[in-house]
């Protein structure tokens, strides 16, 4: 049996398969992660860190209140929270006006808004018009709203007006002009409220004055027609005259009786009888003037008293209407609105917008959250398919 002879040739080469070069770390990232997180964050970082123009922010604080408005109570704060505060409504009216077409039109009379919103060398995504926006007036109004922020603190009732611009002086000037426009709006609201409050009172006053004038004209015509000032006074004077005549008649009759007793055939008796008859005739005439005849004072006193009563009522009505006008004017002044500046528009010494790193981090974490939620959903669907 022959022995097996092993000749040593050399070490057996190891069976090592050549491994590919290590891939770079970003190539090991999932495609979905790159598309959802990395690319958007990179684009946002490029824009905010390299392209976005700096913006200067001018801020002002003001309050719209009534002249007699006192410090709100805890119940007032609760009512403000449910929208029942009048001062909040007035403040919101100012907020809406400064961003309305009328408010912006006032600004355009003082500023070249097109030049302000689209400065030379400005950021094309921040200025106006952006490539997807129109260059109409409505487009300018919508673009202007991007540069203005209004806020309201329901606890203190203080409003905030923030204006952004590519130039610090322009930001402050726009803020001042918008506050001036808000003050003009408040003044117009005051004038309209005062006019509405006093209009009805003045109308009532004018109607009362007209009625009084008509009654006085009727009373003057009555006096001219009847040729006396006051029939009641005339009747009183007539009654006094009748009383004097009756007293004279009584005196004459007493004198006649005495004369008859002393000298029944006295020649003075016919004279006394004539005087007594004349007095009695005068009494009958005066009594007829006062009452009894169709044209007596009694028939005229009722008409005069009716006119006098109507004049008295008209005077009282006019006095009440005049007092109502005074009260309405006082109430209007008491409810007059004021726009009081708590903090005047500031002059920004450095740009504060955009917050570049905050924006980049916000996009990064937001896309991370979206990617994480999407990955969890996809993993759940895949596991469900495998189990099925």
Secondary structure, DSSP 8 states (H G I E B T S, - for coil): ------------------------GGGGS-HHHIIIIIHHHHHHHHIIIII---BEEEEEEEEEEETT-----HHHHHHHHTT--HHHHHHHHHHHHHTSHHHHHHHHTTS-HHHHHS-TT--TTTSSS-TTS--SHHHHHHHHHTTEEEEEETTTTEEEEEEEESSHHHHHHHHHHHHHHHHHHHHHHHHHHHHHHHHHHHHHHHHHHHHHHHHHHHHHHHHHHHT-S-HHHHHHHHHHHHHHHHHHHHHHHHHHHHHHHH-TT-THHHHHHHHHHHHHHHHHHHHHHHTTSTTSHHHHHHHHHHHHHHHHHHHHHHHHHHHHHHHHHHHHHHT-EEEEEEE-----SS--BS-HHHHHHHHHHHHHHHHHHHHHHHHHHHHHHHH-
